[in-house]
Amino acid sequence: MRSAACHAGVTQADICNANRHVRFTPKSGHVRCNYGCLLRANSGHSASYSSNEPLIRCNLVATQLRMNIVMRAVERRSFLCLVAGAVALPGIPAVAWAQTYPTQPVRIVVGFAVGSALDLTARIIAQWLSERLGQSVFVENRPGAGGNLGTEIVVRAPADGYTLLLVSSTNAISATLFKKLNFDFLRDIAPITSIVRAYQVIIVNPSRPYKTIAELISYAHDNPGKITMASAGAGSVSHLSGEIFKKMTGVSMVHVPYPGGANMITDLIGGQVDVAFNAMSASIEHIKSGRLRVLGVTAATRVEALPDVPTVGEFVPGYEVSTWNGLGAPKGTPAAVVEKLAEEISRAVADPKVKARLADLGYSMFPSSPVDFGRLCAADVEKWGNVISSAHIKPE
């Protein structure tokens, strides 16, 4: 005999799951059931068939239980059908979803510590999105493994638009630098938009004798292997920027990797190391305070934040290193949500107040479409991969 629940599309699992919500007591006459709603003459639920116990129709209490089971199953299946419809129909349902998104807080995962260049960018953007979207958008710092820990957290998160990644050139570098990642950056992260272009600066301890890039190159040639070049870690943007500089100038400097930019800056100020390439956004306060001396910026042209500082290219023709920060999401995030976020970021970097805050950090505004950002990510994976291969760089 098939019960009414079966005809309603209810599975045995539904019935047994429903039993969890029934209170079984010695006086209830109910026994947990494995095979459906089969009732004995005493109205108690039986776990199996028995030839000595004829089956009868449910009494009123049992019928109520069965109908509750059916209704719960129908409601659950209706919800799943709605979700499936939103995914299967990319037209009106997806647009409607984007119109109501977000309905809960959104987190932006940053794979680096509080106070890092990426963290500062994320917090400015999070504030803008919170005000514009009407929901809390907060930053969650998950440093570790050169940013890969944070990236993997986002890769494994639901593709619903509520977990985002502050993406940077570091992700493009890691794609080649690390051979055994648990994800593929280009495959598993959906590009939303780039936000800003960023540049490195060559900074030195003020006590050092070189005050210009030309003097640094001359001193390095006269004292090969005597200058220590600090970086934020093997394979970091600061490291690769220094390796390109060494190759183009022919100088020899000893690389000293640090577990992040903060420790590197501390030792550079303290005089434990001589020179460093570092993100302008994380260095500019130390430059303006006089704790560090800046020799040049890696941009193609002089930047607004440091207009009197020459570019490296003015002394080393052809030298230019720029990076970018952007926003990504787990692969499969609805296209309408991706487009909505890209549009909001574009409005953010056009806003005078947001633009001024980012420019003060040495950034140039750099919004893009999801498609163009995807192309940029792919191009940078190839570009940085070539630098890593030619310099034989391995993670430490």
N, C-alpha and C positions, 0 to 999 in steps of 0.2 A: 504493500500500500504506500502511495506517495502522499505526503502530507500537503496541506495548503501552502506551507512554507516552500516546499519544493516547487510547486507550480508557480510561485511568485519569483522564482529564480534564486531562492535562498539555498546556499550550500550547507553541507553538514558542518563545515567550519563556522558558519554564521550561528548555527544553533548552539554549538558547543561554546562559542565565544559568549553568546548571550547568557549561558548558564553561569558565567562568572558574575553576572549582575543579579543573580537570584540568590537569596539567602536560604541555604539548606539547613534545616534543623531536624532533630529526631522526630518531631511531631508533624513535619510538613509532608512526609511521605514521598519526598523527591529524592531521587538518586541521580548523580551526574550521568549524563547520557552521552554515548559515543556515536549512536546511529540514528539520531533524529528523535522526533516526538512520538514515540511508541508508548501507549499507555496501557497499563494493566487494569483489571477490574476495580482495583482499589484506588485508582486515579494517580498512583505514584509513577514517576518516570522510571523506565527500565533501561538497563544498559545493554540488554540483549533480548533476542526472541526466546520464547519458551512455549512448547506445545501444551503444557499444563496450565498456562495462564492466558486465556483468550483475550485478544486485543479489542478494545472498544473505542468509541470516539471520545475525544477529550471532553471533560466536563467544563463548566464555565471558567474556572480558574485556569485550567490548562489552555483553553482557547484564548484567553486574554494574553497569556504568556506567548503563545504562538503568534498572535497578531502583533505583539510588541516586537518580536524577532523580525517578522516580515517588514514592519515599518522601518526599523533600524537599518535593515539591509537595503531597502528601497532608497532610503535617504542617502545612505553611503554611496550606492551605485549612481544615484542622480548627481551627487557631487563629483564623483569621478568622471561621469560623462561630461559635466560642464568643463572640468579641467582639460579633458581630452579634446573637447571641442575648441577650447582656446588655443591649444597647440596645433590641432589639425587644420583649423581655418585661419590662415594668416591675415584675413581681411578685417572684417568688422570686430570680431572678438578681440584680436590683438590690439586694435586701436582703442577699444574700450578699456582694455587692461592698462594701456599706457596712460589713458586719461585719468584713471583713478590711482595710478602708481605715484608715490608709494603710500601704502596704508599702514606701515610700521617703520621703526627706525632702520636706517641704512648704515652699514659700517664700511669704512675704507681701510683696508689692511695695508700697513706700511711695513716693509721687511727690514726696516732699519730703526735705530733708536730715536727716542724723543730728542728734538733739537737738531737732527740731521737735516740736510738740504731737502730731502724728499718729505720728511715730516712737516717742515715748514710749509711746503707747497700744499700738502694734503689738508692741513688745518685751515688755510685760507679758503680753499675750495669747499671744504666741508661746511664752513660757516655760511658761504654763499648758498650752497644747495639747501641747507636747513631753512634759510629764510625764504627761498624761492619755492621749495617743494612742500613746505608746511609740515615736515616731519624731521625728527632729529637725525642728523647725519654726523656720525662720530668717527674719530680716528682710533684704530687699534694697532699699536706697535707690536710687531712680532719679529724682532731681529734674530738673525742667526743664519749661518751657512751662506753668507754673502747675499742675503735677500731671498734665497731659495725657500726658506722655511715659510715666509709669508706668502710667497707665490703658490706653494703647494696647498696651503690652507684655502686659498681662493679657488684653486683648481678643483678641490674636493667639495666645495660648498655647493648648495643648490643653485641652479641657474635661474634664479628668480629676480635678480636685480637688487637683492638686499645685501649682497656681499660683493664689494668692488676691490680692485687692486690699484694702488698707486704704482704705475708702471714707469720704468726708466730705461735708459741705455744699459744699465747694469743687467737687466733681464736679457738683452740681446747679447751681451758679453758672456753671461753664464751659459747660454745655449751652446757655446763652443768650449768654454773653459772647463765645465764640469761634464765628464763623460757618462756618468751614471745617475742622472736625475730621474725622479719618479714621475716626471711629466715632460711634455714637449711644449715649450713656450708658445711657439707659433701655432701649434695645433689646439692647445687646451685653453688658451686665453683669448677671449673675443675682444678685439680692439674697439674702444669707444671713441676716444679722441686724444690727440696730443694737447698739451696745455701750454707749456713754455719751452723755449730753448734755453739751455744753460751752458755756462762756460767755466773753464778752469782758470786759476790764476797761479803764477809762479810766485811763491812767497818764501822769504828767508828770515832768519833771525836778524834783528837790527844790528847786532854786534859784528856780523860778518863783513868782510872788506868789499864785497861786490854790491854795487848800488844800481847797476843796470844789467840787462841781459847780455850785452856785449862784454861787460866786465866778468860776468859769471862764466861765459864761454871761454874767455881768455884764461881765467884762473883755473878752470877745469882742465884746460889743455896743458897748462904749466904744472899742474899738480894732479896727474891722473890717479884715480882711485882714492883721492883724499877727501872728496866731498861726499857726504852722505845724503841720499835722496829718499825722503820718507814718502810713504803712500798709505792709503787707507786699506791696504791689503793686496796680496798678490792677485793680479787680474782685475783690480778695480780700475775705474776710469782714471783716477789719479796716477796709478802705476803705468797704465798704457800711454797716457799723455807724456809721462816722463820717458818712456821707452822710445816713443816717436821722436822726442826732442833729442835724445842721445844719438839715435840713428842719423838724424838729419844734420847734426852738428859734429858728430864724430868724437864727442867727449865721453869720458869714462867716469861714472858716478856709482857709488855703492848703494844698491837698493835696500831700504830698511822698511819692511812691511809692518803695519800695525793692524790690530783687530778693530778697525773703524777710524773715522776721521777725528773724533773727539780726543782720543789718546794721542794721536799723531800731533794735533795742534798743541796739546799741553807740552809735549816734549820739544816741539819746535820753538815755542815761546821760552821754554826753560833752557834752550841751547844744547840739548842732547843730540839733535840732528841739525843739519845745515840748511837744507832746501826742501821744498815740497811743492807738488802740484795738487791743488785742492779746489773743490767747488767754490765758486765765488760767493754763493749765497751763505755758505758756512764760514767764510773767511772775512767777509767785508767789515764786520764789527771790530775784529782784531786789527784790521788794516787802518780803519779810521781812528782807532784809539792809539795807534802807534806801537802796539805790542808786536806787530809784524810789519815787515817791509814788503811791498809788492813790486815786482820787477816787470810784470807784463800779464796780459790777458790772452787767452787762446782763441778769442773770436777773430773773425776775418776783418772786422773794423772795430774801432774804439767803442766802448759801451757807455751808455748814459750814466750808469751808476758810478763809474770811475773814468770820467772824461779825460783826465790828464795822464792816465796810465797808457803807455803804448801797447800795441799788440805784439805778440811774439813774432808774427810775420814781418814786422818792420825790421827785425834783425835776422830772422831766419826765413827767407822767402819761401812761400808755399806752406808754411806751418799754419795749421788751423785745426782746432779740435772743438767741436760743439756736441752737446748731448741734449737730451730732451726728457721731460717728464710728461706723463699722460695718465689716462684712466683705462682700465680694462675690467673684464668680468668673466665669470666662468663660461666656457663654450656652451652654446645652446641658450644663452640668455635671450629672451624675446627681442626681435629686431626693433619693435616699436619702443621698447624700453631703452635700448641702446641709443636709438635716434633721439629720444627725449633727453637723455643725459648729455649727449653730444651738443644738442642745441643749448642746453643750460650752461654748459662750460663755455661755449662760444659767447654767450651773453655775459658770462662772468669776466672773461678777459677783455671784454670791450667796456666794462664798467670802469669809470675813472678811478674809484676808490680801490677796487681790486687790482686794477692795472698798476696803480701807484705802489701798492704794497708789494706786488711781485717785482716791479722794476727796482724797488729799493734793495731787493735781494740780488740784483744783477741779472734778472731774467728778461728775455724778450718774449712777447706774447706770440704763441704759436698754435692756434686752434686748427683743427682739421676734421675732415669727415671720417667716419669709421673705415671706409675703404682706403682712403689715403693714409690713414694712420697704420693700417695693416701693411701697406706697401713699405712704409718707412721702417716698421719693425723688421720686416724680412730683409730689407737692404742693409740695415745695421747689423743683423746677425752675420751677414756675409762680410761686411766691412771689418768688424771687430775680430771675426774669425781669422781673417788674413793677418791682422796684426799679431794675434796670439800665436799663430802658427810660425810666422817668420821670426818672432822673438823667443820661441820655444818656452812660452810661459805655462806654468802649471800651478794649480791651486795649492796653497800651503796650509 
